[in-house]
Amino acid sequence: MFVNGRACAVDPGTSVAALVAQWCPSAEGIAVARNGEVIPKSAWPSTSLGDDDRVEIVTAAAGG
């Protein structure tokens, strides 16, 4: 699996919620895409990840 472009070892079946908890101190303002598709925050606990997934975890930024 790749997270933000880097190879990452994650146990098969790990949920998006568990991955975010590993990578981010808080889930506030976080968005996640798996294989180019945004995963709604409500689906994070039930969305399992696989070895071939490419995940992007992004943080919202204020400003203009």
MARBA-3410 file (N, C-alpha, C, O; in Angstrom, 1 decimal):
64
0.8,-1.2,0.0,0.0,0.0,0.0,0.9,1.2,0.0,2.0,1.2,0.5 ~ 0.4,2.3,-0.6,1.0,3.6,-0.5,0.2,4.6,0.2,-1.0,4.7,-0.1 ~ 0.8,5.4,1.0,0.1,6.5,1.7,0.8,7.7,1.4,2.0,7.9,1.7 ~ 0.2,8.7,0.8,0.7,10.0,0.4,2.0,9.7,-0.4,3.0,10.5,-0.2 ~ 2.0,8.7,-1.3,3.1,8.5,-2.2,4.2,7.7,-1.6,5.2,7.4,-2.3
4.1,7.2,-0.4,5.2,6.4,0.2,4.7,5.0,0.5,3.6,4.8,1.0 ~ 5.6,4.1,0.3,5.2,2.7,0.7,5.0,2.6,2.2,5.7,3.2,3.0 ~ 3.9,1.9,2.5,3.5,1.8,3.9,3.0,0.4,4.2,2.2,-0.2,3.5 ~ 3.6,-0.3,5.2,3.1,-1.6,5.6,1.9,-1.4,6.6,2.0,-0.8,7.6 ~ 0.8,-2.0,6.2,-0.4,-1.9,7.0,-1.0,-3.3,6.9,-1.1,-4.0,5.9
-1.5,-3.8,8.1,-2.2,-5.1,8.1,-3.4,-5.1,7.2,-4.2,-4.2,7.2 ~ -3.5,-6.2,6.4,-4.7,-6.3,5.6,-6.0,-6.2,6.4,-6.1,-6.7,7.5 ~ -7.0,-5.4,5.8,-8.2,-5.2,6.5,-8.2,-4.0,7.4,-9.3,-3.7,8.0 ~ -7.1,-3.3,7.6,-7.1,-2.1,8.4,-8.1,-1.1,7.9,-8.2,-0.9,6.6 ~ -8.8,-0.5,8.7,-9.8,0.5,8.3,-9.2,1.8,8.0,-8.1,2.1,8.5
-9.8,2.6,7.2,-9.4,4.0,7.0,-9.3,4.7,8.3,-8.3,5.5,8.5 ~ -10.2,4.5,9.2,-10.2,5.2,10.5,-8.9,4.9,11.3,-8.3,5.7,11.9 ~ -8.6,3.6,11.3,-7.3,3.2,12.0,-6.1,3.8,11.4,-5.2,4.2,12.1 ~ -6.1,3.8,10.0,-4.9,4.4,9.3,-4.8,5.9,9.7,-3.7,6.4,10.0 ~ -5.9,6.6,9.7,-5.9,8.1,10.0,-5.4,8.2,11.4,-4.6,9.2,11.7
-5.8,7.4,12.3,-5.4,7.5,13.7,-3.9,7.3,13.9,-3.2,7.9,14.7 ~ -3.3,6.4,13.0,-1.8,6.2,13.0,-1.1,7.4,12.5,0.0,7.7,13.0 ~ -1.6,8.0,11.5,-0.9,9.1,10.7,-1.1,10.5,11.3,-0.3,11.3,11.1 ~ -2.3,10.7,11.9,-2.7,12.1,12.3,-3.0,12.2,13.8,-3.7,11.3,14.3 ~ -2.5,13.2,14.4,-2.9,13.4,15.8,-4.3,13.7,16.0,-4.9,13.4,17.1
-5.0,14.2,15.0,-6.5,14.5,15.1,-7.1,14.3,13.7,-6.4,14.5,12.7 ~ -8.3,13.8,13.7,-9.0,13.6,12.4,-9.7,14.9,12.0,-10.4,14.9,10.9 ~ -9.6,15.9,12.8,-10.3,17.2,12.5,-9.7,17.8,11.2,-8.4,18.0,11.1 ~ -10.5,18.2,10.2,-10.1,18.8,9.0,-9.3,17.9,8.0,-8.6,18.3,7.2 ~ -9.5,16.6,8.2,-8.8,15.6,7.4,-9.7,15.0,6.3,-10.9,14.8,6.6
-9.2,14.8,5.1,-9.9,14.1,4.0,-9.1,13.0,3.6,-7.9,13.1,3.6 ~ -9.7,11.9,3.1,-9.0,10.7,2.7,-9.6,10.3,1.3,-10.8,10.2,1.1 ~ -8.7,9.9,0.4,-9.0,9.4,-0.9,-8.3,8.0,-1.0,-7.1,7.9,-0.7 ~ -9.0,7.0,-1.5,-8.5,5.7,-1.7,-8.6,5.4,-3.2,-9.7,5.4,-3.8 ~ -7.5,5.2,-3.9,-7.4,5.0,-5.3,-8.2,6.1,-6.1,-8.9,5.8,-7.1
-8.0,7.3,-5.7,-8.6,8.4,-6.3,-10.1,8.8,-6.0,-10.6,9.7,-6.5 ~ -10.7,8.0,-5.1,-12.0,8.2,-4.7,-12.1,8.7,-3.2,-11.6,8.0,-2.3 ~ -12.7,9.8,-3.0,-12.9,10.4,-1.6,-13.8,9.5,-0.8,-14.8,9.0,-1.3 ~ -13.3,9.1,0.4,-14.1,8.3,1.3,-14.7,9.2,2.3,-14.0,9.9,3.1 ~ -16.1,9.2,2.4,-16.7,10.0,3.4,-16.3,9.6,4.8,-16.1,8.4,5.1
-16.2,10.6,5.7,-15.7,10.3,7.1,-16.6,9.3,7.7,-16.1,8.5,8.6 ~ -17.9,9.3,7.4,-18.8,8.3,8.1,-18.5,6.9,7.7,-18.9,6.0,8.3 ~ -17.8,6.7,6.5,-17.5,5.4,6.0,-16.1,4.9,6.5,-15.7,3.8,6.2 ~ -15.3,5.8,7.1,-13.9,5.4,7.5,-13.9,4.1,8.3,-13.0,3.3,8.0 ~ -14.7,4.0,9.4,-14.6,2.8,10.2,-14.9,1.5,9.4,-14.4,0.4,9.8
-15.8,1.5,8.4,-16.2,0.3,7.7,-15.5,0.1,6.4,-15.7,-0.8,5.7 ~ -14.5,1.0,6.0,-13.8,0.9,4.8,-12.4,0.2,5.0,-11.6,0.8,5.7 ~ -12.3,-1.0,4.5,-11.0,-1.7,4.7,-10.1,-1.4,3.6,-10.4,-1.1,2.5 ~ -8.8,-1.5,3.9,-7.7,-1.2,3.0,-7.0,-2.5,2.6,-6.9,-3.4,3.4 ~ -6.5,-2.5,1.4,-5.8,-3.7,0.9,-4.4,-3.3,0.4,-4.0,-2.1,0.4
-3.6,-4.3,0.1,-2.2,-4.1,-0.2,-2.0,-3.3,-1.5,-1.0,-2.5,-1.5 ~ -2.9,-3.3,-2.4,-2.7,-2.5,-3.6,-3.3,-1.1,-3.6,-3.2,-0.4,-4.6 ~ -3.8,-0.7,-2.5,-4.5,0.6,-2.4,-3.5,1.7,-2.4,-2.3,1.6,-1.8 ~ -3.9,2.8,-2.9,-3.1,4.1,-2.9,-4.0,5.1,-2.1,-5.1,5.4,-2.6 ~ -3.5,5.5,-1.0,-4.3,6.4,-0.1,-3.6,7.8,0.0,-2.4,7.9,0.1
-4.5,8.8,-0.1,-4.0,10.1,0.1,-4.7,10.7,1.3,-6.0,10.7,1.4 ~ -4.0,11.2,2.3,-4.5,11.8,3.5,-4.1,13.3,3.4,-3.0,13.6,3.4 ~ -5.1,14.1,3.4,-4.9,15.6,3.2,-5.5,16.4,4.3,-6.5,15.9,4.9 ~ -5.0,17.5,4.7,-5.5,18.4,5.7,-6.0,19.7,5.0,-5.3,20.2,4.2 ~ -7.1,20.1,5.5,-7.7,21.4,5.0,-6.8,22.5,5.5,-6.4,22.5,6.6
-6.6,23.5,4.7,-5.8,24.7,5.1,-6.7,25.9,4.8,-7.3,26.1,3.8 ~ -6.6,26.8,5.8,-7.3,28.1,5.7,-6.4,29.1,5.0,-5.2,29.0,5.0 ~ -7.1,30.1,4.4,-6.3,31.1,3.7,-6.8,31.4,2.4,-7.8,30.9,2.0 ~ -6.1,32.3,1.7,-6.6,32.6,0.4,-5.6,33.3,-0.5,-5.8,33.6,-1.6
END
